[in-house]
Amino acid sequence: MTRIITEPCRRTEEPNALLFRAHEASATALLVPIRIPPVGEVRGGFADATEPLALALAQEKEVTARIKDLFRAARAEEDALGEQFILWFLKEQVEEVASMTTLLNVARRAGDNLFDLENYVARETIGDHRRDPDAPRAAGGAL
């Protein structure tokens, strides 16, 4: 089985490239250009407080779907370590989707009374600022 590890290219003229190292009996390196698609138009106007929260929830669900695709790819390659690595990110996405769903529901219940929404955000922990011992290490060292 071939394992592919990606890391940024440091010694290349190609600005948008990743170096793929294939770990086999005859380890070879390939330079594969990649294209990063442009970011869509920034949306700055919303009718009420629920619209940006609904947008954020949709984005979290999209991120979850992409991570699930990575998990399926690791499983198809029978890469147990890759699966285990990706499981941490899936666990984090479950928390993110749950947090955004709750926040959107609170905003819907609050209606035009943004003070209720503000009180909720002030009272509850949104996001998780504790260090997860199972988290992968940050690239380049501690943040």
C-alpha positions in Angstrom: 0.0 0.0 0.0 1.2 3.5 -0.8 0.8 6.2 1.8 0.8 9.8 0.6 1.9 12.5 2.9 1.5 16.2 1.9 3.8 18.9 3.0 4.3 22.5 1.7 7.0 22.8 -0.9 9.8 25.0 0.2 12.3 24.6 -2.6 10.1 25.2 -5.6 9.3 28.0 -8.0 5.7 26.8 -8.1 3.8 29.0 -5.6 0.7 26.7 -5.5 2.3 23.3 -5.1 2.5 20.5 -2.6 5.1 17.9 -2.4 3.7 14.4 -2.3 6.1 11.7 -0.8 5.1 8.2 -1.7 6.4 5.8 1.0 7.2 2.5 -0.8 10.2 0.4 -1.3 11.5 2.9 -3.8 10.5 6.2 -2.2 10.0 8.8 -4.9 8.9 12.4 -4.7 6.5 14.1 -7.1 5.8 17.8 -7.4 2.0 18.1 -8.1 0.6 21.6 -8.9 -2.6 22.4 -7.1 -5.2 25.1 -7.8 -6.8 26.9 -4.9 -10.2 28.2 -6.0 -11.1 31.8 -5.4 -13.2 32.8 -2.4 -16.8 33.8 -3.3 -18.2 37.3 -2.8 -18.2 38.5 0.8 -21.7 39.0 2.2 -21.9 41.9 4.6 -25.6 42.7 4.8 -28.2 40.6 6.7 -31.9 41.1 7.4 -31.7 39.9 10.9 -29.5 38.1 13.4 -30.5 34.6 12.3 -29.2 35.0 8.7 -25.5 35.1 9.5 -26.0 32.2 12.0 -27.8 30.1 9.4 -24.9 30.8 7.0 -22.4 29.8 9.6 -24.3 26.6 10.3 -24.4 25.8 6.6 -20.6 26.3 6.4 -20.0 24.0 9.4 -22.1 21.3 7.7 -20.1 21.7 4.5 -16.8 21.4 6.4 -18.2 18.3 8.1 -19.1 16.8 4.7 -15.6 17.4 3.4 -14.0 15.9 6.5 -16.3 12.8 6.1 -15.0 12.5 2.5 -11.4 12.4 3.8 -12.4 9.8 6.4 -14.0 7.6 3.7 -10.8 7.9 1.6 -8.7 6.8 4.5 -11.0 3.9 5.1 -10.9 2.9 1.4 -7.1 2.9 1.6 -7.2 0.8 4.8 -5.2 3.6 6.5 -6.1 3.1 10.2 -3.8 5.9 11.4 -5.4 8.3 8.9 -8.9 7.3 10.1 -7.9 7.9 13.7 -6.4 11.3 12.9 -9.5 12.4 11.0 -11.8 11.1 13.8 -10.6 14.0 16.0 -11.7 16.5 13.4 -15.0 14.8 13.0 -15.5 15.0 16.8 -14.7 18.7 16.7 -17.2 19.2 13.9 -20.0 17.5 15.9 -19.4 20.1 18.6 -19.3 23.0 16.1 -22.5 22.0 14.4 -24.2 21.5 17.7 -23.0 24.9 19.0 -24.2 26.7 15.8 -27.5 24.9 15.8 -28.1 25.9 19.4 -27.1 29.5 18.8 -29.3 29.7 15.8 -32.3 28.3 17.8 -31.7 30.8 20.6 -31.6 33.6 18.0 -34.8 32.5 16.4 -36.5 32.4 19.8 -35.1 35.8 20.7 -36.6 37.3 17.6 -35.9 41.0 17.6 -34.7 41.0 21.2 -31.0 40.8 20.7 -30.4 41.3 24.4 -31.6 37.7 24.9 -29.1 36.5 22.4 -26.3 38.6 23.9 -27.2 37.2 27.4 -27.0 33.6 26.1 -23.6 34.2 24.4 -22.3 35.9 27.6 -23.6 33.1 29.8 -22.7 30.0 27.7 -19.3 28.9 26.5 -19.3 29.2 22.7 -16.5 27.3 21.3 -14.0 25.5 23.4 -10.9 27.2 24.6 -9.4 24.3 26.6 -6.6 22.2 25.3 -7.8 18.9 24.1 -5.1 16.2 24.9 -6.3 14.2 21.9 -5.8 17.1 19.5 -3.1 16.9 16.8 -0.1 19.2 17.4 -0.2 22.5 15.7 2.1 22.8 12.7 5.1 24.8 13.5 4.8 24.4 17.3 2.4 25.6 20.0 0.1 28.5 19.3 
